[in-house]
C-alpha cells in the first residue's frame, strides 16, 4: 500500500514595520512572568487547544503491540477519533497558547498605544504579529509546541505501521476483518463527532507546552495565525481572530489524511491491513500535517492511495 499527497500553497507573509507609534518599549519581566502557569490563555482558547492536545496525546499512546482483533479495533477507534476541522482549529489555538508564554511579546502587545487599530490590522494581516517586539520568539515557541506534538505522533504512527508486518507472524492477523462495512461506518461516525476535553485534560495543556522547545526559522501559516490570535486575545479581541483559526493548507492536509484512511480501510482485507491503515493514515500522516503546518511553502504528505 502506498499513499502520496502533494498539496501546494504559496504563502507570502510580508514583513510589516509596525513598531513606531504602536507599541512602547516593554519593561523588563520577572522570571515568574515567563512561567507557563503565569500566562493563562482565555478559557475558550484553552478549550480549543486542549482538544488538540488531548487527541494528539491519546493517539500517540497507541501501542504497537497487538495481541488480537479487539486491540486493533480499539486502537483504530482511538486513532480515528478526531474531526479534521476541529483539529485544524485546535492546532492554531495550541500555537496561540504557546505564543502567549513569551513575556516580551505579551508585554509589547499590552503596551500598544492604539489597541483598536492594532487589533484591526492583526485580524486583516496576521503576519504583522511577527513584527512586534518578541514576535519572532513567540513564533519559535509556537513552532516548537506544534512540531513536538506532530513529530511524536508521526514517529509512533511509523512504529504501528511497521507492526502491520511483524504481526503477520500471528495467525489471527491474517484473518479477514469481521463486518468491514460496520467498522468503516464506525470510523466515519467518530470522525464526524466533535471532541470535548474535560477539565483534567485542559490542565495537561500547560504541562505539554512546558516540555516543548523552540524552533526558529521562517514561520508557516498555522504559526503566523497562532501568534496573531495570541496578540488579539491579549487585546481582548479574540472574537476578531476566529477566522484565523481556519488554516486552509493544513485543513486540506488533515482532510486528505482522513479521506485516505477511509479508502485504506475500504480496501483492507485481513487484520494486519487495518494496522497498516491506522499507523500510516490515522497517525503518521496526521502528525506530518501538523509538522508541515509550521513551515512556509508547499505541504507534502503522501498522496494517491492504491493497494
Protein Blocks (a to p, Z undefined) as FASTA:
>chain_A
ZZddddddddddddddfkgopaccdddddfklmpmklmcccfklmmmmmmmmmmmmmmmm
pcfbdfbfklmmmmmmmmmmccfklmmmmmmmmmmmmmmmpmklmmmmmmpmblmlmmmm
mmmmmmlmmmpghklmmmmmmmmmmmmmmmmmmmmmmmmmmmmmmmmmpmklmpccehkl
lmmmmmmmmmmpccdddfklmmmmmmmmmmpccdedjddfklmmmmmmmmmmmnopmmmm
mmmmpcfklmmmmmmmmmmmmmmmmmpcbfmlmmmmmmmmmmmmmmmmmmmmmpgcjddd
dehidZZ
